[in-house]
C-alpha cells in the first residue's frame, strides 16, 4: 500500500489516531507492505506513517522522493549528501525497506550508480527498492545501473503497459539480465499479450503520448501528473 504519512491514502491531513487505526485495520485484512512517502520528504510526516505501520505489525518501507540530479555537481540543493542524510534519519526510525521513489523518471543511469552504490556501501544489509517512470526512455538503463550498484527490488510493467510515463518494460529488463534472473521471457510476452488486448478496451482514455520526452529533465513533472495535466489542458 502507498501510504502518504499523515494523509494516509487521501489528499488531506487526518488526525493521528485515524491513521493508526486505518493502518491497523489494513494489516488485519491482509495488507503487509506499506510504502510510506511524502512528496516533500517531510520527515515528521514520514515518521508518523512508519510508526503506525510498525505498531500494526506491517512492513515499513520508507520512500525518499527523488528530484534533481546527483550526478551533476552544479546542482547542490538535492545532492548526494541530501539523500544520504534522509536515509540516515529513516534508518534510525527502524524501517524494514528503503525505497527511492523517482516519480518523474529523473534518475539517470550515472546518478543511479552513485546514489544506490552509496546507500549499499553504507547499509549493506538494508533492503533497497527503486521505483521510476520511463518518461525520458532511460528507465531500463537506469535499472541495470542500479542492479550493478546493489539494488534489491525494481518496479516494472508488462511490455504492453510500459514505457512513457509508466514503468520501464519488464520484458526488456528480463531479456537484458538473461540467465541472471529466474523469469522466462516467453512468460512475460504471454502476459503482455493479454494486457495488450485489455488495454484496447480503454483506448478512449489514452493520453495520446506517442513518444518519450527527455524534456522531463527540465520541467521534472511526475509521471502521474504529466498525463493528467495534459488531459486537463485539452479541456480548456
Backbone torsions as a table, in degrees:
resi	resn	phi	psi	omega
1	UNK	NA	137.3	174.2
2	UNK	-87.7	114.9	-174.3
3	UNK	-115.4	121.6	-176.8
4	UNK	-89.9	47.9	178.0
5	UNK	56.2	-122.8	-179.0
6	UNK	-67.9	-12.0	177.9
7	UNK	-91.5	-3.7	-178.9
8	UNK	52.2	-119.3	178.1
9	UNK	-112.2	19.1	179.8
10	UNK	-112.5	-168.5	-178.7
11	UNK	-120.6	32.4	176.2
12	UNK	-145.3	159.2	179.7
13	UNK	-81.0	128.1	179.2
14	UNK	-105.2	154.9	174.3
15	UNK	-58.2	149.0	-176.5
16	UNK	-54.7	-42.7	-175.4
17	UNK	-65.0	-27.6	177.6
18	UNK	-68.5	-43.2	179.0
19	UNK	-63.1	-45.1	179.9
20	UNK	-61.3	-43.8	-178.4
21	UNK	-70.1	-38.2	178.7
22	UNK	-61.3	-46.9	-179.7
23	UNK	-65.1	-40.5	178.5
24	UNK	-58.9	-45.7	179.6
25	UNK	-66.5	-37.8	179.7
26	UNK	-62.3	-41.7	178.0
27	UNK	-65.4	-42.4	179.8
28	UNK	-59.8	-33.3	-177.7
29	UNK	-95.0	12.0	169.5
30	UNK	113.7	-6.1	177.8
31	UNK	-72.5	136.7	-178.3
32	UNK	-117.4	-53.0	-176.7
33	UNK	-98.6	130.2	178.6
34	UNK	-119.1	116.9	175.9
35	UNK	-90.7	106.3	-175.3
36	UNK	-94.5	125.4	-179.5
37	UNK	-144.4	163.3	172.4
38	UNK	-139.4	127.9	-173.2
39	UNK	-61.5	-22.3	178.8
40	UNK	-105.0	8.1	-178.9
41	UNK	56.2	37.4	178.3
42	UNK	-75.0	108.6	-169.4
43	UNK	-64.4	-31.5	179.5
44	UNK	-65.9	-36.4	177.0
45	UNK	-68.1	-42.1	178.0
46	UNK	-63.7	-41.9	-177.3
47	UNK	-59.8	-40.0	179.1
48	UNK	-61.5	-47.9	-179.7
49	UNK	-63.7	-42.7	179.4
50	UNK	-61.1	-45.0	-179.3
51	UNK	-64.1	-40.9	179.6
52	UNK	-62.5	-42.1	-179.9
53	UNK	-66.2	-45.9	-178.2
54	UNK	-64.5	-41.3	-179.6
55	UNK	-67.8	-26.2	179.2
56	UNK	-86.3	-6.4	179.3
57	UNK	88.9	16.1	179.3
58	UNK	-91.1	177.8	176.6
59	UNK	-94.3	117.9	-176.3
60	UNK	-91.5	108.6	175.2
61	UNK	-107.2	108.2	179.9
62	UNK	-88.1	132.8	-177.7
63	UNK	-112.7	130.1	173.6
64	UNK	-95.4	122.2	178.1
65	UNK	-76.1	125.7	-174.2
66	UNK	-97.9	137.2	171.9
67	UNK	-149.7	171.6	-179.3
68	UNK	78.7	-149.7	-178.5
69	UNK	-158.5	101.7	-177.0
70	UNK	-69.2	-11.9	179.2
71	UNK	-88.5	-3.5	-179.3
72	UNK	-107.1	105.9	-176.7
73	UNK	-61.3	-20.8	-178.2
74	UNK	-78.1	-12.9	-178.1
75	UNK	-102.5	98.4	-169.8
76	UNK	-97.2	-17.7	-174.7
77	UNK	-66.2	-47.6	179.2
78	UNK	-115.6	70.2	-177.7
79	UNK	-96.8	-174.9	-177.4
80	UNK	-60.1	-39.6	179.8
81	UNK	-60.7	-37.6	179.0
82	UNK	-59.5	-47.2	-177.3
83	UNK	-72.8	-36.0	178.7
84	UNK	-67.4	-37.1	177.7
85	UNK	-64.6	-42.0	176.9
86	UNK	-62.3	-44.5	179.8
87	UNK	-60.2	-42.1	178.6
88	UNK	-57.7	-45.1	-178.7
89	UNK	-65.2	-39.5	-179.0
90	UNK	-71.5	-38.4	177.2
91	UNK	-63.4	-38.2	177.6
92	UNK	-63.5	-25.0	178.1
93	UNK	-80.3	-1.2	174.3
94	UNK	82.0	34.2	179.8
95	UNK	-69.0	158.9	178.1
96	UNK	-96.4	-32.2	-178.3
97	UNK	-138.3	143.3	174.1
98	UNK	-114.0	126.2	179.6
99	UNK	-113.4	146.4	168.1
100	UNK	-104.5	113.9	-176.7
101	UNK	-100.1	93.7	-178.5
102	UNK	-91.2	74.9	-169.1
103	UNK	-69.9	-15.5	179.2
104	UNK	-106.3	-6.0	-178.4
105	UNK	74.5	37.9	-176.9
106	UNK	-92.9	-12.9	-174.9
107	UNK	-76.4	104.3	179.8
108	UNK	-77.3	159.3	179.6
109	UNK	-53.2	-43.1	-179.7
110	UNK	-65.0	-37.1	178.9
111	UNK	-70.5	-37.2	178.4
112	UNK	-62.1	-41.4	179.2
113	UNK	-61.2	-42.1	-179.0
114	UNK	-68.9	-51.5	-174.4
115	UNK	-68.6	-52.4	-178.5
116	UNK	-66.4	-38.7	178.5
117	UNK	-61.5	-40.7	179.6
118	UNK	-67.6	-42.0	178.5
119	UNK	-65.0	-42.4	-179.2
120	UNK	-65.8	-38.3	179.6
121	UNK	-64.8	-40.4	-177.0
122	UNK	-80.0	-33.3	-178.0
123	UNK	-126.5	75.3	-174.5
124	UNK	-62.6	-24.0	-176.1
125	UNK	-105.6	-0.6	-178.5
126	UNK	-83.6	134.6	176.7
127	UNK	-71.3	125.3	-179.0
128	UNK	-113.0	136.5	-174.3
129	UNK	-129.2	135.0	179.1
130	UNK	-121.9	129.7	176.9
131	UNK	-122.3	127.9	177.3
132	UNK	-141.7	170.2	173.9
133	UNK	-117.3	156.4	-171.3
134	UNK	-104.1	31.3	-174.4
135	UNK	-54.7	-45.3	-178.0
136	UNK	-84.9	-15.0	179.9
137	UNK	96.1	7.7	-177.0
138	UNK	-103.7	10.2	-172.7
139	UNK	-58.3	-47.4	-178.6
140	UNK	-64.8	-41.7	177.9
141	UNK	-61.6	-39.6	177.8
142	UNK	-63.5	-42.7	178.8
143	UNK	-64.4	-41.7	179.3
144	UNK	-62.6	-39.8	177.1
145	UNK	-65.6	-40.2	179.7
146	UNK	-66.6	-38.2	178.2
147	UNK	-63.8	-43.4	177.3
148	UNK	-61.7	-30.5	-177.8
149	UNK	-85.4	-8.0	174.7
150	UNK	113.9	15.6	178.3
151	UNK	-66.5	150.6	-179.5
152	UNK	-100.6	-37.9	-173.4
153	UNK	-134.2	138.6	172.0
154	UNK	-132.7	151.8	178.4
155	UNK	-98.3	129.5	178.5
156	UNK	-131.2	172.3	174.5
157	UNK	-130.3	148.3	176.7
158	UNK	-58.1	151.3	-169.5
159	UNK	-49.0	-45.9	-174.9
160	UNK	-71.6	-10.0	179.0
161	UNK	-118.2	10.8	-172.5
162	UNK	-103.4	178.9	175.1
163	UNK	82.1	173.1	-179.1
164	UNK	55.3	-127.1	-178.2
165	UNK	-84.7	2.0	174.1
166	UNK	-85.5	-167.3	178.6
167	UNK	-83.9	162.7	177.1
168	UNK	-61.5	160.9	-175.2
169	UNK	-70.6	127.0	176.2
170	UNK	-64.3	-45.3	-177.7
171	UNK	-62.1	-41.9	179.7
172	UNK	-64.6	-40.7	-179.5
173	UNK	-68.7	-44.5	179.6
174	UNK	-60.7	-44.5	180.0
175	UNK	-65.8	-36.1	179.8
176	UNK	-68.6	-34.9	-179.0
177	UNK	-79.9	-22.8	177.0
178	UNK	58.1	-131.4	-176.4
179	UNK	-69.8	-4.8	-179.3
180	UNK	-78.8	-5.3	179.7
181	UNK	-131.1	138.6	-175.7
182	UNK	-91.3	57.2	176.2
183	UNK	-134.0	129.8	-178.0
184	UNK	-83.6	125.9	179.6
185	UNK	-55.4	-36.5	-179.5
186	UNK	-66.3	-30.6	177.4
187	UNK	-69.5	-38.8	177.4
188	UNK	-63.8	-42.3	-179.4
189	UNK	-64.9	-38.8	178.6
190	UNK	-63.8	-43.2	178.4
191	UNK	-64.6	-40.3	-179.9
192	UNK	-64.2	-39.8	179.8
193	UNK	-62.1	-39.8	178.2
194	UNK	-61.5	-49.8	-176.9
195	UNK	-71.8	-22.8	175.1
196	UNK	-63.0	-40.6	178.3
197	UNK	-70.4	-40.7	178.7
198	UNK	-63.5	-39.0	-178.1
199	UNK	-61.6	-32.6	179.5
200	UNK	-59.9	-30.8	180.0
201	UNK	-66.4	-21.6	-177.6
202	UNK	-111.8	18.5	-174.1
203	UNK	-60.2	-27.6	-179.8
204	UNK	-68.4	-15.0	179.6
205	UNK	-99.2	2.8	-178.4
206	UNK	-63.5	150.2	-177.3
207	UNK	-77.1	-14.4	-174.7
208	UNK	66.0	19.4	172.1
209	UNK	-76.2	114.9	-170.6
210	UNK	-105.7	-2.7	179.7
211	UNK	-154.2	162.9	173.8
212	UNK	-68.0	160.2	-174.8
213	UNK	-139.2	102.9	-178.3
214	UNK	-73.9	-6.4	176.8
215	UNK	-68.2	-8.2	175.9
216	UNK	-60.2	-26.4	178.2
217	UNK	-69.0	-15.3	177.3
218	UNK	-96.9	-53.6	-176.5
219	UNK	-83.9	-20.8	173.2
220	UNK	57.0	36.7	-178.4
221	UNK	-81.5	129.7	178.7
222	UNK	-59.6	149.7	-177.7
223	UNK	-57.6	-41.9	-179.8
224	UNK	-66.8	-34.0	-179.5
225	UNK	-78.8	-30.5	-173.4
226	UNK	-55.8	-55.9	-176.7
227	UNK	-74.2	-32.0	177.4
228	UNK	-63.4	-44.7	179.5
229	UNK	-65.3	-38.3	178.1
230	UNK	-61.2	-44.5	179.0
231	UNK	-63.4	-43.9	-179.5
232	UNK	-66.0	-35.2	179.5
233	UNK	-64.8	-33.6	179.7
234	UNK	-68.9	-21.6	-178.5
235	UNK	-78.9	-14.3	-177.3
236	UNK	-76.6	NA	NA
